[in-house]
Amino acid sequence: MAPYDGAHGTVGVGELGARVDERAAAGVQASGVLGHPADETDVAAAHANAASLAGTSVRDVADHVQEVIELLDRKPIVIGHSFGGLLVQIIAGRGLAAGTVAIDPAPSQGVLPLPYSSLKGAFPVLGNPLNYGRTVTLTFDEFRFGFANAVSEEEARELYSTFHTPAPGRPLFQAATANFNPWARTKAAKKGADRGPLLVVTGENDNIVPFAMANAAFKKQRKNQHHATEIVEIAGVGHSLVIDSHWREVADAALDFLSRNGLGA
């Protein structure tokens, strides 16, 4: 199987990486979690060094990930959640991925639906223009609405204390204004013969990236005539689906898609 690289979103450290060891034990070659060089791999360190990511852009992270991938001896499978889901589409569009799984992806340029719940979930960042150059930490209630709305309060509090970290505000502003900017850095090429198979995964109860938004990304990607493009909805889950008690359903859906497209173990 091609090496696996995971990209997390703008909130949370290691939500994919925390599950790497278990998938490796199941026969998946997991080579790491991709992000910006200033990303901390420890939650406490991320809080202590919150300012290190201030002003980080989508382009900054995408270019760094490309540099890392170009050091590999073969194209990896890239799996990303939220803004990581947008990032892996950009990477796939650059012809750098053997296969791609975009989980609850933030919108690329051209994805038009903007449901109310998405606006509400993003308001803690977008509500203050100064957050463009800052990192932002959500309160528990904000995290509960945006990420952990589909789990119990007990699990939500555990997820908040274990995974939530400050994150740069700039990518949210970039995504929010992309459809008004012809030079937007959130554009992902979709039609290339080198894009590779691509799966979009969405959570039924996701407030941040509802089905309408994820499905719009899928419809853009399925214009690719060279590779399989699919979408799967995981029942009863929210935006925390990669870190909460339902994560195995997400992993199984991804592994099934990859296996059916010649990228299995």
C-alpha positions in Angstrom: 0.0 0.0 0.0 1.2 3.5 -0.7 2.4 5.5 2.4 -0.3 7.4 4.3 0.0 11.0 5.2 -2.7 12.8 7.2 -3.5 16.5 7.3 -5.5 18.0 10.2 -7.7 21.0 10.1 -7.4 24.4 11.7 -8.6 23.2 15.1 -7.0 20.2 16.8 -3.6 18.6 17.0 -3.2 15.0 16.0 -6.8 14.0 15.5 -5.6 11.8 12.7 -2.2 11.1 14.2 -3.8 9.8 17.4 -5.3 6.9 15.3 -2.2 6.2 13.2 -0.7 3.4 15.4 -4.0 1.4 15.4 -4.3 1.6 11.6 -0.7 0.6 11.3 -1.3 -2.4 13.4 -4.1 -3.3 11.0 -1.6 -3.4 8.1 -1.7 0.3 6.9 1.7 1.9 6.4 1.2 5.2 8.2 4.0 7.6 7.5 2.9 10.6 9.5 0.7 13.7 10.0 1.3 16.6 7.7 0.9 20.3 8.6 2.8 23.5 8.9 6.4 23.4 10.3 5.2 25.4 13.3 2.6 22.9 14.2 3.1 21.3 17.6 2.5 17.6 18.1 1.6 18.1 21.7 -1.6 19.8 22.8 0.0 21.5 25.8 2.8 22.8 23.7 0.3 24.1 21.1 -1.4 26.2 23.7 1.9 27.5 25.1 3.1 28.5 21.6 -0.2 29.6 20.1 1.3 32.6 18.4 3.7 30.5 16.3 0.9 29.8 13.7 -0.5 33.3 13.5 -1.0 34.4 9.9 -0.3 31.0 8.5 -2.1 30.6 5.1 -3.5 27.7 3.1 -0.7 28.3 0.5 1.9 28.1 3.3 0.8 24.7 4.4 0.2 23.3 0.9 3.7 24.3 -0.2 5.3 22.8 2.8 3.3 19.5 2.3 4.5 19.4 -1.3 8.1 19.8 -0.1 7.6 16.8 2.2 5.9 14.6 -0.4 8.6 15.3 -2.9 11.1 13.7 -0.5 9.2 10.4 -0.6 10.1 7.6 -3.1 6.5 7.3 -4.2 3.2 9.2 -4.1 1.4 8.9 -0.8 -2.3 8.4 0.0 -3.4 11.7 1.6 -6.2 11.9 4.1 -7.4 15.2 5.6 -10.1 16.6 7.8 -11.8 20.0 7.6 -9.1 22.4 6.3 -7.0 19.3 6.0 -9.7 18.0 3.6 -9.3 21.1 1.5 -5.5 20.8 1.7 -5.4 17.2 0.4 -7.6 18.3 -2.6 -5.1 20.9 -3.4 -2.3 18.4 -3.1 -4.2 15.9 -5.3 -4.8 18.7 -7.8 -1.0 19.2 -8.0 -0.6 15.5 -9.0 1.1 14.6 -5.8 -1.2 11.9 -4.4 -1.8 8.3 -5.2 -5.3 8.6 -3.7 -7.1 11.1 -1.6 -9.7 11.1 1.2 -11.2 14.5 2.1 -13.2 14.3 5.3 -15.7 17.1 6.0 -13.6 19.3 3.7 -13.5 23.1 4.1 -14.8 24.7 0.8 -12.4 25.1 -2.1 -12.9 28.0 -4.5 -16.2 27.3 -6.5 -18.0 25.5 -3.7 -21.0 27.8 -3.2 -23.4 26.5 -0.5 -22.9 28.4 2.8 -25.4 27.0 5.3 -26.3 29.0 8.4 -24.7 26.4 10.7 -21.4 26.9 8.9 -21.6 30.6 9.4 -22.5 30.2 13.1 -19.7 27.7 13.6 -17.1 30.0 11.9 -18.3 33.2 13.6 -15.9 33.0 16.6 -13.1 33.5 14.0 -14.8 35.5 11.2 -16.6 37.8 13.6 -13.5 39.7 14.4 -11.4 40.9 11.4 -8.3 41.1 13.6 -8.4 37.3 13.8 -7.0 37.2 10.2 -3.5 37.6 11.7 -4.1 35.7 14.9 -4.6 32.3 16.2 -8.0 31.6 17.8 -9.0 29.3 20.7 -12.6 28.2 20.9 -14.6 28.1 24.1 -16.1 24.8 25.1 -19.6 25.9 23.9 -18.2 27.0 20.6 -16.4 23.7 20.2 -19.5 21.8 21.3 -21.6 23.5 18.5 -19.1 23.3 15.8 -17.4 20.0 16.4 -18.9 17.9 19.1 -22.6 18.4 18.6 -23.3 14.7 17.9 -21.7 13.2 21.0 -22.5 13.2 24.7 -21.5 16.2 26.8 -19.1 14.0 28.6 -17.4 12.9 25.4 -17.4 16.4 24.1 -15.6 17.7 27.1 -13.0 14.9 26.8 -12.5 15.8 23.1 -12.1 19.5 24.0 -9.5 18.9 26.6 -7.6 16.3 24.6 -7.6 17.7 21.1 -8.6 21.4 20.9 -5.8 23.8 20.3 -5.4 27.4 19.0 -5.4 27.6 15.2 -4.7 30.4 12.7 -7.7 32.5 11.6 -6.4 33.3 8.1 -7.5 30.1 6.3 -11.1 30.7 7.3 -11.0 34.2 5.9 -9.4 32.8 2.7 -12.1 30.3 2.3 -14.9 32.8 3.1 -13.7 35.2 0.4 -12.5 32.7 -2.2 -15.5 33.0 -4.5 -15.0 36.7 -4.8 -11.2 36.4 -5.5 -10.1 35.0 -8.9 -6.6 34.5 -7.4 -7.8 32.7 -4.3 -5.3 30.3 -2.7 -8.0 27.8 -1.9 -8.5 26.7 -5.5 -8.0 23.0 -6.1 -7.4 21.6 -9.6 -9.9 18.8 -10.2 -9.8 17.5 -13.8 -6.1 16.3 -14.2 -5.2 12.8 -15.2 -2.7 12.8 -12.3 -5.3 13.6 -9.6 -5.9 10.0 -8.5 -9.0 8.4 -6.9 -10.8 10.7 -4.4 -13.3 10.1 -1.7 -15.3 12.8 0.1 -16.5 11.7 3.6 -19.2 13.7 5.3 -21.0 13.5 8.7 -24.8 13.4 8.8 -25.0 16.0 11.6 -22.0 18.1 10.8 -22.6 21.8 11.6 -19.3 23.1 10.2 -19.4 21.3 6.8 -23.0 20.1 6.3 -23.8 17.6 3.5 -24.7 20.4 1.1 -21.2 21.8 1.3 -19.5 18.4 1.1 -21.7 17.3 -1.7 -20.8 20.5 -3.7 -17.1 19.6 -3.3 -17.9 16.1 -4.5 -19.8 17.4 -7.6 -16.8 19.6 -8.5 -14.4 16.7 -8.1 -16.5 14.1 -10.0 -15.9 16.2 -13.2 -12.6 14.3 -13.3 -12.9 11.8 -16.1 -9.8 9.8 -15.3 -10.3 8.5 -11.7 -13.0 7.3 -9.4 -14.7 10.0 -7.3 -17.2 9.0 -4.6 -19.0 10.5 -1.5 -20.1 8.7 1.6 -22.1 10.0 4.5 -21.5 8.6 8.0 -24.8 8.4 9.9 -25.2 10.2 13.2 -21.9 11.9 13.4 -20.7 15.5 13.5 -17.4 17.4 12.7 -15.5 15.5 15.4 -16.0 12.2 13.5 -12.2 11.6 13.1 -11.5 11.9 16.8 -14.7 10.7 18.6 -16.0 7.2 19.2 -17.1 6.9 15.6 -13.6 7.2 14.0 -13.4 3.6 13.0 -16.4 4.0 10.7 -14.6 6.8 9.0 -11.4 4.8 8.8 -13.2 1.7 7.4 -15.0 3.8 4.7 -11.6 5.3 3.7 -9.8 1.9 3.6 -12.7 0.3 1.6 -12.6 3.0 -1.0 -8.8 2.8 -1.3 -8.9 -1.0 -1.5 -11.5 -0.9 -4.3 -9.3 1.5 -6.3 -6.1 -0.6 -6.1 -4.6 1.2 -3.1 -5.2 -1.5 -0.5 -2.6 -3.3 1.6 
